[in-house]
Amino acid sequence: MRAATIIVVVSSRFAVVGAYGSGKTILTEALEHLTGLPRTQGSPMREPIGGEGVSIHNWTEGQVLQLTVNRYAERIAGEAALPEGFFSDGSVLHEWIYAKLRLVAGSYPGTDHPLDSRYRDPVTRAYEQVADEIGLLAKRHVARGAYQAFLHLPIEFELAENNRPINETFRKLSDELLLPALEESGVPVHTVAGSLEQRLEQVLEITGVEPLITVAEAVKKTQNA
């Protein structure tokens, strides 16, 4: 009798993380061209159900939490649909961090005081507690092996003038919340910095994923898309 053949499928699951505007989207798009490993993400946090046409700055606390839960569910489903691996544009931790910071400090914080030192009225504290409960679900998902590694993009570029749903202080504070959460997860965290070309080279070295085309070709495909 012929011996059974055992096929081992190696899954490559990497989350590209960092503050809003740090370059996650363009990097994951380029990585998909470069490696063939699919990109996954949640839908943009733009309009809550029942809040169509409302400015991002005028969302209610409930609408912020609605969008948080929606994107968390979309990320889980998107990742599960790619069992052979992916590069994720963000991670399940991002929505929790956005919601927590938005609820406590607003989308345009006036100062960079650490979040822990900021005043919360009883209503804000209650909404924040709900966000933190969602955060526990996200942290459990990470702990169960959602990602092999986090690829962290530091804040190297300012936001474009026509793309400022948050301010630079919000970005700084979000990274201050994100980095400790990444470290606490026990998942390896790698900093990836520089130009798009440099970032792609670093990701290949860190992950060991084999490229299908050259870095230059991947950059050109991404920029022409």
Secondary structure as GFF3:
##gff-version 3
##sequence-region A 1 225
A	DSSP	beta_strand	12	18	.	.	.	ID=ss1
A	DSSP	alpha_helix	24	35	.	.	.	ID=ss2
A	DSSP	beta_strand	39	40	.	.	.	ID=ss3
A	DSSP	three_ten_helix	56	58	.	.	.	ID=ss4
A	DSSP	alpha_helix	61	80	.	.	.	ID=ss5
A	DSSP	beta_strand	85	89	.	.	.	ID=ss6
A	DSSP	alpha_helix	92	105	.	.	.	ID=ss7
A	DSSP	three_ten_helix	115	117	.	.	.	ID=ss8
A	DSSP	alpha_helix	122	143	.	.	.	ID=ss9
A	DSSP	beta_strand	149	153	.	.	.	ID=ss10
A	DSSP	alpha_helix	168	185	.	.	.	ID=ss11
A	DSSP	beta_strand	189	191	.	.	.	ID=ss12
A	DSSP	alpha_helix	196	207	.	.	.	ID=ss13
A	DSSP	alpha_helix	215	224	.	.	.	ID=ss14
###
